[in-house]
Amino acid sequence: MDDAQVDAYLSRLGVESGQRPTAPTADVLRDLHLRHLERVPFENLSVHLGEEIVLEEERLLEKVVGARRGGFCYELNGAFGALLGALGFGVTRLAARVHGGEGRLGIPYDHLALRVRAVDGSEWLADVGFGTHSHHPLAFGERGEQEDPAGAFRIVEVGPDLDVLMDGTPQYRLEMRPRELGDFVAGAWWHSTSPASHFVRSLVCSRVTEDGGRITLGGRTFKVTAPDGTREERELGSDEEVLGVYRDVFGIELASVPVVRNPAGGD
């Protein structure tokens, strides 16, 4: 990334002109992590709009920064990792397999997360692409409980790997081997084409709110979740209302309403 791209990305995150971080500190990482969750939606609209998902840095920046869109894990953590690297952080991409319950794990390269090293040598698990997850980076080497606005998190050693738990429930299993962005192409292809992928079977657009809650548009169902977990839901009627929520709530301009191409794994 060049300086202009860094400034544009920071502006996307609400960092005012001239306030670029001067050092890659843990506090800076914490601030940018939360800003990303609040301003860049977790969304899978490309899957249902017929848009190609390309895991190349320039293309990710074009989408997240230029088009002011969101994405799923490969795109969001891919772009965020590029920004952090440009700001001087040490960034290692890690592959993970998502827990599916009853001991089942997802496909290889199921998820992309970031191991980030700050200037003081501290290491953090940064993840702005898992939907509902920690609002702040997790201390990578900490094995006790870590309190976060989203819940209580733990990182647990499982052989050579690490399980990340939220409120006692395993979320995903991290491998320690460093990966390149291109390693995740097959995973992104599977998640955007396979009838078995929940991204193919459903529509989601979601982000954290400034008060620590969450807003989500799933198809035509609009959900507002308060910080205490209480939720309000309403069904949107016209296409104009749906497009208005994408535009006014998530900052996404669409020409037409996305429609699930393969509901419930059907044809």
C-alpha positions as CSV (number, residue, x, y, z in Angstrom):
1,M,0.0,0.0,0.0
2,D,1.2,3.5,-0.8
3,D,0.6,6.5,1.5
4,A,-2.5,7.6,-0.4
5,Q,-4.1,4.2,0.0
6,V,-3.2,4.1,3.7
7,D,-4.8,7.6,4.2
8,A,-7.9,6.5,2.3
9,Y,-8.3,3.4,4.4
10,L,-7.8,5.3,7.6
11,S,-10.4,7.8,6.4
12,R,-12.8,4.8,5.7
13,L,-12.3,3.9,9.4
14,G,-13.1,7.5,10.6
15,V,-9.5,8.5,11.3
16,E,-9.3,12.2,10.6
17,S,-6.8,13.6,8.1
18,G,-3.5,14.2,9.7
19,Q,-4.1,11.8,12.5
20,R,-2.2,8.8,11.0
21,P,-0.8,6.7,13.8
22,T,2.9,7.4,14.4
23,A,3.8,4.0,15.9
24,P,2.4,0.5,15.6
25,T,1.4,0.2,19.3
26,A,-1.1,-2.1,20.9
27,D,-3.4,0.9,21.6
28,V,-3.4,1.8,18.0
29,L,-4.3,-1.8,17.0
30,R,-7.1,-1.8,19.5
31,D,-8.6,1.4,18.2
32,L,-8.4,0.4,14.5
33,H,-9.8,-3.0,15.2
34,L,-12.9,-1.6,16.8
35,R,-13.3,1.1,14.2
36,H,-13.2,-1.6,11.5
37,L,-16.0,-3.6,13.1
38,E,-18.1,-0.4,13.5
39,R,-17.6,0.9,9.9
40,V,-16.9,-2.0,7.6
41,P,-19.7,-4.5,7.5
42,F,-19.3,-8.2,7.6
43,E,-21.3,-9.2,4.4
44,N,-21.6,-11.8,1.7
45,L,-23.5,-9.8,-0.9
46,S,-21.0,-10.5,-3.6
47,V,-21.9,-14.2,-3.5
48,H,-25.5,-13.4,-4.5
49,L,-24.8,-10.4,-6.7
50,G,-22.5,-12.5,-9.0
51,E,-19.5,-10.5,-8.1
52,E,-16.1,-12.1,-8.4
53,I,-14.1,-12.4,-5.1
54,V,-10.5,-11.9,-5.8
55,L,-7.9,-12.3,-3.0
56,E,-5.4,-9.8,-4.2
57,E,-4.5,-6.7,-2.1
58,E,-5.4,-4.2,-4.8
59,R,-8.7,-5.7,-5.4
60,L,-9.6,-5.9,-1.7
61,L,-8.7,-2.3,-1.3
62,E,-10.8,-1.4,-4.3
63,K,-13.8,-3.1,-2.7
64,V,-13.4,-2.2,1.0
65,V,-12.0,1.3,0.6
66,G,-12.9,2.4,-3.0
67,A,-16.4,1.0,-3.2
68,R,-17.0,1.3,0.6
69,R,-18.2,-2.3,0.8
70,G,-17.6,-5.0,3.3
71,G,-16.9,-8.7,2.8
72,F,-16.3,-11.9,4.6
73,C,-13.2,-13.1,6.5
74,Y,-10.8,-13.5,3.6
75,E,-11.6,-10.0,2.3
76,L,-11.9,-8.1,5.6
77,N,-8.9,-9.6,7.4
78,G,-7.0,-9.6,4.1
79,A,-7.5,-5.9,3.7
80,F,-7.0,-5.1,7.4
81,G,-3.8,-7.1,7.5
82,A,-2.5,-5.0,4.5
83,L,-3.3,-1.8,6.4
84,L,-1.6,-3.0,9.6
85,G,1.5,-4.1,7.7
86,A,1.7,-0.7,6.0
87,L,1.5,1.0,9.4
88,G,4.5,-1.0,10.7
89,F,2.9,-3.9,12.5
90,G,4.2,-7.4,12.1
91,V,1.4,-9.3,10.5
92,T,1.1,-13.1,10.1
93,R,-1.9,-14.6,8.3
94,L,-3.2,-17.8,10.0
95,A,-5.6,-20.4,8.7
96,A,-8.4,-21.7,10.9
97,R,-11.2,-24.3,10.7
98,V,-14.5,-23.2,12.1
99,H,-16.1,-25.4,14.8
100,G,-19.4,-26.8,13.7
101,G,-20.5,-28.6,16.9
102,E,-20.2,-32.2,18.0
103,G,-16.5,-32.1,17.4
104,R,-16.8,-31.3,13.7
105,L,-14.4,-28.8,12.0
106,G,-14.9,-27.0,8.7
107,I,-12.9,-27.3,5.6
108,P,-9.1,-26.4,5.5
109,Y,-8.6,-22.7,5.0
110,D,-12.1,-22.2,6.4
111,H,-11.2,-18.9,8.0
112,L,-8.5,-16.3,7.9
113,A,-7.3,-14.5,11.1
114,L,-4.3,-12.3,11.9
115,R,-1.5,-12.7,14.4
116,V,-0.2,-9.1,14.9
117,R,3.0,-8.0,16.6
118,A,3.1,-4.4,18.1
119,V,6.2,-2.3,18.5
120,D,6.7,-3.4,22.1
121,G,6.8,-7.1,21.0
122,S,3.3,-7.9,22.3
123,E,1.3,-10.2,20.1
124,W,-2.4,-10.1,19.4
125,L,-5.1,-12.1,17.6
126,A,-6.9,-9.6,15.4
127,D,-10.1,-10.7,13.6
128,V,-12.5,-8.3,12.0
129,G,-14.0,-10.9,9.7
130,F,-15.8,-13.5,11.8
131,G,-19.1,-11.8,12.3
132,T,-20.0,-11.9,16.0
133,H,-16.6,-12.0,17.7
134,S,-14.4,-10.0,20.1
135,H,-14.6,-6.2,19.7
136,H,-10.9,-5.9,20.7
137,P,-7.8,-7.9,19.7
138,L,-7.1,-10.8,22.0
139,A,-3.7,-11.2,23.7
140,F,-2.2,-14.1,21.7
141,G,-0.1,-15.6,24.5
142,E,-2.8,-15.3,27.2
143,R,-4.4,-18.6,28.2
144,G,-6.8,-17.3,30.8
145,E,-10.1,-15.7,30.3
146,Q,-10.1,-12.4,28.4
147,E,-13.1,-10.1,29.0
148,D,-14.5,-8.2,26.0
149,P,-17.7,-6.3,25.3
150,A,-18.8,-9.2,23.1
151,G,-18.2,-11.9,25.8
152,A,-15.5,-13.9,27.6
153,F,-12.8,-15.3,25.4
154,R,-10.1,-17.9,25.9
155,I,-7.3,-19.2,23.7
156,V,-6.7,-22.9,24.4
157,E,-3.8,-25.1,23.2
158,V,-5.0,-28.2,21.3
159,G,-1.8,-30.1,20.3
160,P,0.1,-27.8,17.9
161,D,-3.0,-25.7,17.3
162,L,-5.1,-23.2,19.3
163,D,-8.9,-23.2,19.9
164,V,-10.5,-19.8,20.3
165,L,-13.5,-20.0,22.7
166,M,-16.3,-17.4,23.2
167,D,-18.3,-17.8,26.4
168,G,-17.0,-21.3,26.7
169,T,-18.0,-22.4,23.1
170,P,-15.2,-23.2,20.6
171,Q,-15.4,-20.8,17.6
172,Y,-12.5,-21.9,15.5
173,R,-9.2,-23.8,15.5
174,L,-6.1,-21.9,14.5
175,E,-3.1,-23.4,12.8
176,M,0.3,-21.8,13.7
177,R,1.9,-22.1,10.2
178,P,2.2,-18.7,8.5
179,R,0.1,-18.4,5.3
180,E,-0.1,-16.2,2.3
181,L,-3.3,-14.5,1.1
182,G,-3.3,-16.7,-2.0
183,D,-3.4,-19.8,0.1
184,F,-7.1,-19.0,0.9
185,V,-8.3,-18.9,-2.7
186,A,-9.8,-22.4,-2.6
187,G,-11.6,-21.7,0.7
188,A,-13.1,-18.5,-0.7
189,W,-14.2,-20.4,-3.8
190,W,-15.8,-23.1,-1.7
191,H,-17.6,-20.7,0.5
192,S,-18.9,-18.7,-2.4
193,T,-20.1,-21.6,-4.6
194,S,-20.8,-24.8,-2.6
195,P,-24.4,-25.6,-1.7
196,A,-23.0,-26.7,1.6
197,S,-21.7,-23.3,2.5
198,H,-23.9,-21.1,4.7
199,F,-22.7,-18.1,2.7
200,V,-24.4,-19.6,-0.4
201,R,-27.6,-20.4,1.5
202,S,-28.2,-17.1,3.2
203,L,-27.7,-13.3,3.0
204,V,-26.0,-11.3,5.8
205,C,-24.8,-7.8,6.3
206,S,-23.8,-6.9,9.9
207,R,-21.7,-4.5,11.9
208,V,-21.0,-3.4,15.5
209,T,-22.7,-0.2,16.7
210,E,-21.0,2.6,18.5
211,D,-22.8,1.6,21.8
212,G,-21.4,-1.9,21.6
213,G,-24.5,-3.6,20.1
214,R,-25.0,-5.0,16.6
215,I,-27.2,-4.3,13.6
216,T,-27.8,-7.1,11.1
217,L,-29.8,-7.3,7.9
218,G,-30.4,-11.0,7.0
219,G,-32.3,-11.1,3.8
220,R,-35.3,-8.8,4.6
221,T,-35.1,-9.3,8.4
222,F,-33.5,-6.3,10.1
223,K,-32.2,-6.9,13.7
224,V,-31.0,-4.5,16.3
225,T,-29.2,-6.1,19.2
226,A,-28.5,-4.0,22.2
227,P,-25.3,-4.3,24.3
228,D,-27.2,-6.3,26.9
229,G,-28.3,-8.9,24.3
230,T,-31.9,-7.8,23.9
231,R,-33.0,-7.8,20.3
232,E,-35.7,-6.1,18.1
233,E,-36.6,-7.5,14.7
234,R,-38.7,-6.3,11.9
235,E,-39.4,-7.5,8.4
236,L,-38.7,-5.0,5.6
237,G,-41.3,-4.7,2.9
238,S,-40.5,-3.0,-0.4
239,D,-37.2,-3.2,-2.3
240,E,-36.8,0.5,-1.7
241,E,-36.9,-0.1,2.0
242,V,-34.3,-2.8,1.8
243,L,-32.0,-0.7,-0.4
244,G,-32.5,2.2,2.0
245,V,-31.2,0.1,5.0
246,Y,-28.2,-1.0,3.0
247,R,-27.5,2.6,2.1
248,D,-28.3,4.5,5.3
249,V,-27.4,1.9,7.9
250,F,-24.4,0.2,6.2
251,G,-23.3,2.7,3.7
252,I,-23.6,0.3,0.8
253,E,-25.1,1.6,-2.4
254,L,-26.8,-1.2,-4.5
255,A,-28.7,-1.0,-7.7
256,S,-30.9,-4.0,-6.9
257,V,-31.8,-6.1,-3.8
258,P,-29.6,-9.2,-3.5
259,V,-31.5,-12.5,-3.6
260,V,-30.2,-15.8,-2.2
261,R,-29.3,-17.9,-5.3
262,N,-29.4,-21.2,-3.5
263,P,-31.7,-21.1,-0.5
264,A,-31.3,-24.0,1.9
265,G,-29.1,-25.8,-0.5
266,G,-31.8,-26.2,-3.1
267,D,-31.5,-25.5,-6.8
